């Protein structure tokens, strides 16, 4: 296997709040290979977006702080870089598509102004060449009449068009890594599919690695090569996307899969939601954070927290009972 493009090791990001210390990302480790599509999956509040913001160096301090760990990009630890050095990487080598396209664009700047900003900062292109590149980007993401769009403002575009502009902005300098944080949440289903196909096509054409952050397992099934399942700030299962669907080994992964409608289910078959609620990150239960909601939990699960360990199949699972799960899951 080639050297990973992105290597996150034992990352811990915390927030000090009035309610207490929130361990939003707690000892998280994963790798993204050049050109691959890697998905980070979990319920809202599990730490996915904080992981992305940690990679980008955008954790607000205070109240947030990256307290330990490494984030290596092309062999360079991003956590050791100065603010100026990080700004040189952000936008040029690592691009990010943020949530909520309705509010992520500046309402008082034209599309051209926002599309050309990264190009002006990170390239030596002339003004005319930068404007031409902006038109090319709008064309690339499938928006008609690109030249006319340059003089328009975000409120003059639809939600789907704004999301396409966000993709164009993130891809403007042809980054090596593109992070898509719930990039299609605010869009209807048909537009979601178009945007995801577009991101996949654009990254494949440029050789860019894609880190998808989502709670939508349908997205993972169609687009991801590998998947990491996150719960309460920790990774619970990491493996190939196909195996995650055919041979899940963590009870939380199984719960997520069973809560999704299936086309091959008999008519009238009810969904099986995960019992209970996400724990309060300022007051986590003893042992495994998922144990109060888990049907496989044994006494040990309420006393000790399992480590993310590699199984005989090569998948990584943080569960004391993963072998029992493998024998009993259907």
C-alpha positions as CSV (number, residue, x, y, z in Angstrom):
1,X,0.0,0.0,0.0
2,X,1.2,3.5,-0.8
3,X,2.0,6.1,1.9
4,X,-1.3,7.7,3.1
5,X,-2.1,11.2,1.9
6,X,-3.7,11.9,5.3
7,X,-2.9,10.2,8.5
8,X,-4.8,11.1,11.7
9,X,-3.3,9.6,14.9
10,X,-4.8,9.7,18.4
11,X,-6.5,13.0,17.7
12,X,-8.2,14.6,20.8
13,X,-10.2,17.8,20.4
14,X,-12.1,19.2,23.4
15,X,-14.4,22.1,24.2
16,X,-14.7,23.8,27.5
17,X,-18.4,24.7,28.1
18,X,-20.5,25.9,31.0
19,X,-21.8,22.3,31.2
20,X,-18.4,20.8,31.5
21,X,-15.6,19.5,29.3
22,X,-16.8,18.0,26.0
23,X,-14.5,15.4,24.4
24,X,-15.8,15.9,20.9
25,X,-13.0,13.8,19.3
26,X,-11.4,11.3,21.6
27,X,-8.4,9.3,20.4
28,X,-9.4,9.1,16.8
29,X,-7.0,7.5,14.2
30,X,-7.5,6.8,10.5
31,X,-5.8,7.1,7.1
32,X,-6.9,8.3,3.7
33,X,-5.0,7.0,0.7
34,X,-4.3,9.2,-2.4
35,X,-7.3,9.2,-4.8
36,X,-9.6,7.1,-2.5
37,X,-13.0,8.0,-1.2
38,X,-13.2,7.6,2.6
39,X,-16.4,8.1,4.5
40,X,-16.8,9.1,8.2
41,X,-20.2,8.1,9.4
42,X,-22.3,8.6,12.5
43,X,-25.3,10.3,14.1
44,X,-25.4,14.1,14.6
45,X,-23.1,15.1,17.5
46,X,-20.7,12.2,17.2
47,X,-17.7,14.3,16.3
48,X,-17.5,14.0,12.5
49,X,-17.5,17.8,11.7
50,X,-15.1,18.5,14.6
51,X,-12.7,16.0,13.1
52,X,-12.9,17.8,9.7
53,X,-12.4,21.2,11.3
54,X,-9.5,19.9,13.3
55,X,-7.9,18.7,10.0
56,X,-8.5,22.2,8.5
57,X,-7.1,24.0,11.6
58,X,-10.4,25.8,12.1
59,X,-11.2,24.8,15.7
60,X,-12.2,28.1,17.5
61,X,-9.9,28.6,20.6
62,X,-11.5,29.3,23.0
63,X,-13.6,27.3,23.7
64,X,-12.1,24.5,21.6
65,X,-8.6,23.0,21.6
66,X,-6.7,20.2,20.0
67,X,-5.0,18.7,23.1
68,X,-3.0,15.8,21.5
69,X,-2.4,13.7,18.5
70,X,-1.1,14.1,15.0
71,X,-2.6,15.1,11.6
72,X,-0.1,14.3,9.0
73,X,-0.7,15.5,5.4
74,X,1.9,14.4,2.9
75,X,4.1,13.5,5.8
76,X,3.8,17.0,7.4
77,X,2.2,17.3,10.8
78,X,-0.4,20.1,10.3
79,X,-0.6,20.7,14.1
80,X,2.9,21.9,14.1
81,X,2.5,24.5,11.4
82,X,2.1,28.2,12.0
83,X,-1.1,30.0,11.1
84,X,0.5,31.4,7.9
85,X,1.8,28.0,6.9
86,X,-1.6,26.4,7.5
87,X,-3.3,29.1,5.3
88,X,-1.0,28.2,2.5
89,X,-2.3,24.6,2.6
90,X,-5.9,25.4,3.3
91,X,-7.6,26.0,0.0
92,X,-4.7,25.0,-2.2
93,X,-3.8,21.5,-1.1
94,X,-6.9,20.7,1.1
95,X,-10.3,22.0,0.1
96,X,-13.5,21.8,2.1
97,X,-17.2,21.9,1.2
98,X,-19.0,23.1,4.3
99,X,-22.5,22.4,5.4
100,X,-25.5,24.6,4.5
101,X,-24.7,26.2,1.1
102,X,-27.5,28.7,1.8
103,X,-25.3,30.4,4.5
104,X,-21.7,29.4,3.5
105,X,-21.4,31.9,0.6
106,X,-21.0,35.6,1.3
107,X,-24.3,37.3,0.3
108,X,-22.6,40.7,-0.5
109,X,-19.9,39.4,-2.9
110,X,-20.4,38.2,-6.5
111,X,-19.9,34.6,-7.5
112,X,-16.8,35.7,-9.5
113,X,-15.3,37.4,-6.4
114,X,-15.8,34.4,-4.2
115,X,-14.6,31.9,-6.9
116,X,-11.4,33.8,-7.6
117,X,-10.3,34.4,-4.0
118,X,-8.4,31.2,-3.6
119,X,-6.8,31.5,-7.0
120,X,-5.6,35.0,-6.3
121,X,-4.1,33.9,-3.0
122,X,-2.5,30.5,-4.1
123,X,-1.6,31.0,-7.7
124,X,0.4,33.3,-9.9
125,X,-2.4,33.6,-12.6
126,X,-3.1,37.0,-14.1
127,X,-6.4,38.7,-13.4
128,X,-7.8,37.6,-16.8
129,X,-6.5,34.1,-16.4
130,X,-8.1,33.9,-12.9
131,X,-11.5,35.1,-14.3
132,X,-11.3,32.5,-17.1
133,X,-10.5,29.8,-14.6
134,X,-13.6,30.8,-12.6
135,X,-15.8,30.5,-15.7
136,X,-14.2,27.1,-16.4
137,X,-15.0,25.9,-12.8
138,X,-18.6,27.0,-13.1
139,X,-18.8,25.1,-16.4
140,X,-17.2,22.1,-14.8
141,X,-19.8,21.8,-12.1
142,X,-22.6,21.9,-14.6
143,X,-24.1,25.4,-14.2
144,X,-25.3,26.8,-17.5
145,X,-24.4,30.2,-18.8
146,X,-21.2,30.5,-16.7
147,X,-20.2,33.9,-17.8
148,X,-23.5,35.4,-16.7
149,X,-23.3,33.8,-13.3
150,X,-20.0,35.6,-12.6
151,X,-21.8,38.9,-11.9
152,X,-24.6,37.3,-9.9
153,X,-25.0,37.0,-6.1
154,X,-25.8,33.9,-4.1
155,X,-29.4,34.9,-3.5
156,X,-29.9,34.7,-7.3
157,X,-29.0,31.0,-7.4
158,X,-31.0,27.9,-6.3
159,X,-29.8,25.7,-3.4
160,X,-28.4,23.2,-5.8
161,X,-26.5,25.8,-7.8
162,X,-25.0,27.3,-4.6
163,X,-23.8,23.8,-3.6
164,X,-22.2,23.5,-7.0
165,X,-20.5,26.8,-6.5
166,X,-19.2,25.6,-3.2
167,X,-17.7,22.5,-4.9
168,X,-16.2,24.7,-7.6
169,X,-14.6,26.9,-4.9
170,X,-13.2,23.9,-3.1
171,X,-11.8,22.5,-6.3
172,X,-10.4,25.8,-7.7
173,X,-6.8,25.0,-7.0
174,X,-7.1,21.3,-7.7
175,X,-6.4,20.2,-4.1
176,X,-5.0,16.8,-3.2
177,X,-7.7,16.2,-0.6
178,X,-11.4,17.4,-0.6
179,X,-13.4,17.2,2.6
180,X,-17.2,17.2,2.0
181,X,-19.0,17.9,5.3
182,X,-22.6,16.9,4.9
183,X,-22.5,18.6,1.6
184,X,-25.9,17.5,0.4
185,X,-28.0,17.6,3.6
186,X,-30.0,20.7,2.7
187,X,-30.8,19.5,-0.8
188,X,-33.6,17.4,-2.2
189,X,-32.9,13.8,-3.1
190,X,-32.5,14.2,-6.9
191,X,-30.1,17.1,-6.5
192,X,-28.2,15.2,-3.8
193,X,-27.5,12.4,-6.4
194,X,-26.4,14.9,-9.0
195,X,-24.0,16.7,-6.5
196,X,-22.5,13.4,-5.3
197,X,-22.0,12.1,-8.8
198,X,-20.4,15.5,-9.7
199,X,-18.0,15.3,-6.7
200,X,-17.0,11.7,-7.5
201,X,-16.4,12.6,-11.2
202,X,-14.4,15.7,-10.4
203,X,-12.2,14.0,-7.8
204,X,-11.6,11.0,-10.1
205,X,-10.6,13.2,-13.0
206,X,-8.1,15.1,-10.9
207,X,-6.9,12.3,-8.7
208,X,-8.1,14.1,-5.6
209,X,-8.9,12.1,-2.4
210,X,-12.4,12.6,-1.1
211,X,-13.3,12.5,2.6
212,X,-17.1,12.3,2.9
213,X,-18.7,13.2,6.3
214,X,-22.2,12.0,6.4
215,X,-25.0,10.2,8.4
216,X,-26.5,8.9,5.2
217,X,-25.5,5.2,4.7
218,X,-26.9,5.3,1.2
219,X,-24.2,7.7,0.2
220,X,-21.6,5.5,1.7
221,X,-22.8,2.4,-0.1
222,X,-22.6,4.1,-3.5
223,X,-19.5,6.3,-3.3
224,X,-17.1,5.2,-0.6
225,X,-14.1,2.8,-0.8
226,X,-13.6,2.6,3.0
227,X,-15.7,3.6,6.0
228,X,-15.1,4.7,9.6
229,X,-18.1,4.6,11.9
230,X,-18.0,7.1,14.7
231,X,-20.0,7.3,18.0
232,X,-19.6,9.7,21.0
233,X,-16.3,11.0,19.7
234,X,-14.6,7.7,19.0
235,X,-14.3,5.3,16.1
236,X,-16.2,2.1,16.5
237,X,-15.5,0.3,13.3
238,X,-13.3,0.9,10.2
239,X,-13.2,-1.2,7.1
240,X,-14.0,-1.7,3.4
241,X,-17.4,-0.2,2.5
242,X,-18.6,-3.5,1.0
243,X,-17.7,-5.5,4.1
244,X,-19.3,-2.9,6.3
245,X,-22.7,-3.7,4.7
246,X,-22.3,-7.4,4.3
247,X,-20.4,-8.2,7.5
248,X,-20.8,-5.5,10.1
249,X,-19.1,-6.3,13.4
250,X,-20.0,-3.5,15.8
251,X,-23.5,-3.3,17.3
252,X,-23.8,0.4,16.5
253,X,-23.0,-0.2,12.8
254,X,-25.6,-2.9,12.8
255,X,-28.1,-0.6,14.4
256,X,-27.4,2.1,11.8
257,X,-27.9,-0.4,9.0
258,X,-31.2,-1.8,10.4
259,X,-32.6,1.7,10.8
260,X,-32.4,2.3,7.0
261,X,-35.3,1.3,4.7
262,X,-34.4,-1.5,2.3
263,X,-35.9,-2.1,-1.2
264,X,-35.7,-5.9,-0.6
265,X,-37.7,-5.8,2.6
266,X,-41.3,-7.2,2.7
267,X,-44.0,-4.6,2.5
268,X,-45.0,-3.3,5.9
269,X,-41.8,-4.4,7.6
270,X,-41.1,-1.8,10.4
271,X,-37.7,-0.1,10.7
272,X,-35.7,-1.1,13.8
273,X,-34.4,2.2,15.3
274,X,-31.5,2.1,17.8
275,X,-32.9,2.2,21.4
276,X,-32.1,5.0,23.7
277,X,-30.4,8.3,23.0
278,X,-26.9,9.6,22.3
279,X,-25.1,10.1,25.6
280,X,-24.2,13.5,27.0
281,X,-20.5,14.1,26.1
282,X,-20.0,15.9,29.3
283,X,-21.2,12.9,31.3
284,X,-20.4,9.7,29.4
285,X,-21.3,6.4,31.0
286,X,-18.6,4.1,32.4
287,X,-17.1,1.6,30.0
288,X,-18.2,1.6,26.4
289,X,-20.3,4.7,25.6
290,X,-22.7,2.6,23.5
291,X,-23.3,-0.1,26.2
292,X,-26.6,1.5,27.5
293,X,-28.1,1.1,24.0
294,X,-26.5,-2.2,23.0
295,X,-28.2,-5.6,22.9
296,X,-24.9,-7.5,23.0
297,X,-23.5,-5.7,26.1
298,X,-22.0,-7.8,28.9
299,X,-20.8,-6.8,32.3
300,X,-17.3,-5.9,31.0
301,X,-18.8,-3.4,28.5
302,X,-20.2,-1.3,31.4
303,X,-16.8,-1.3,33.2
304,X,-14.1,-0.9,30.5
305,X,-13.9,1.0,27.2
306,X,-12.8,-1.3,24.3
307,X,-9.9,-0.3,22.0
308,X,-10.1,-0.2,18.3
309,X,-8.3,-3.4,17.3
310,X,-7.8,-5.3,14.1
311,X,-9.8,-8.5,13.6
312,X,-8.7,-11.6,11.7
313,X,-10.5,-10.3,8.6
314,X,-8.4,-7.1,8.6
315,X,-11.3,-4.9,9.8
316,X,-10.9,-2.7,12.9
317,X,-13.6,-3.0,15.6
318,X,-13.9,-1.5,19.1
319,X,-16.1,-4.1,20.8
320,X,-15.5,-6.8,23.3
321,X,-18.3,-9.0,21.8
322,X,-17.5,-8.6,18.1
323,X,-17.1,-12.3,17.7
324,X,-20.5,-13.0,19.2
325,X,-21.9,-10.3,17.0
326,X,-20.4,-12.0,13.9
327,X,-22.0,-15.3,14.8
328,X,-25.4,-13.9,15.5
329,X,-25.9,-11.0,13.1
330,X,-28.2,-11.6,10.1
